[in-house]
Amino acid sequence: MNDKAKSKAIKIIIYIFLILVAVIYIAPLLWVLMVSFKTNAEIFTSPFSLPESFYLENYSFAWTAGKLGAATLNSFIVCGITLILSMLIGSMAAFAISRLHFKLAKPCMTFFLLGMMIPVHCVMIPLFTRFAKLGLSNSLIGLIIPYLTFSLPTTIYIMTGFFESMPNELIESACIDGSSIYGIFFKIALPLSRTGLFVTGLMTFVANWNELLLAMVFISDETKKTLPVSLSKFVGPYNTNYSQMFAAIIIAIIPTIIVYCIFSNQIVDGLTAGAVKG
């Protein structure tokens, strides 16, 4: 077998492997979408067949009875504020660590990276007691603070790599032209590292959008619960309405799918940035 035939065979194997991976990931999502239009009886009698008729009442019931409208709004508020603060504070901290060259840069980076090693379960009880004393429990601010705290280490770690890969000549030219440190950051550093912002922003949004544990512990008011907590209402100890639960799941994952579709190219560019030099 010559080199051309060998490379063609390798490409075919790679494509087959990628197709299998895509099927493994997409098939469960399509199955959930399919059964969300069925009744409970259809799910148990023919779980893998197409629905006899599209039962749209599952979605209307899930939206109204599950109060997904208010829960979705709460999730957008919490995730949106966390996303903006995480990207702003994290990118500023990463720029300072990677470009200002102060003596405590490495200890600061180590301190932030320690946050990636601390599981949320270890700090949940201390946070709950402290927030109860401060009056922050049962409030959206009480969710934003820990979400932001656990999002910053990853943001700082990724953005530091992007800022370090920037050419030194750009920073030196801006300094010669009399630009301030804030001008360099907002006019040069951030635009050049926008792919990193897309990656960290998406990771922050998806992680906080799907977070359940802190939201269940800190929020007891029905009007302030987030979307993952509202989804848990459809599962009971003695009875579970699967058709309405699957409809609620589809509603919950639509925003993340939309975000992935819109920013897919930027995400790929951000993940591959720096992989090829020259």
Secondary structure as GFF3:
##gff-version 3
##sequence-region A 1 278
A	DSSP	alpha_helix	3	35	.	.	.	ID=ss1
A	DSSP	alpha_helix	40	45	.	.	.	ID=ss2
A	DSSP	alpha_helix	57	65	.	.	.	ID=ss3
A	DSSP	alpha_helix	68	99	.	.	.	ID=ss4
A	DSSP	alpha_helix	105	114	.	.	.	ID=ss5
A	DSSP	three_ten_helix	115	117	.	.	.	ID=ss6
A	DSSP	alpha_helix	120	134	.	.	.	ID=ss7
A	DSSP	alpha_helix	141	164	.	.	.	ID=ss8
A	DSSP	alpha_helix	168	176	.	.	.	ID=ss9
A	DSSP	alpha_helix	181	184	.	.	.	ID=ss10
A	DSSP	pi_helix	185	189	.	.	.	ID=ss11
A	DSSP	alpha_helix	190	192	.	.	.	ID=ss12
A	DSSP	alpha_helix	194	209	.	.	.	ID=ss13
A	DSSP	alpha_helix	213	218	.	.	.	ID=ss14
A	DSSP	three_ten_helix	222	224	.	.	.	ID=ss15
A	DSSP	alpha_helix	227	231	.	.	.	ID=ss16
A	DSSP	three_ten_helix	232	234	.	.	.	ID=ss17
A	DSSP	alpha_helix	242	262	.	.	.	ID=ss18
A	DSSP	alpha_helix	264	272	.	.	.	ID=ss19
###
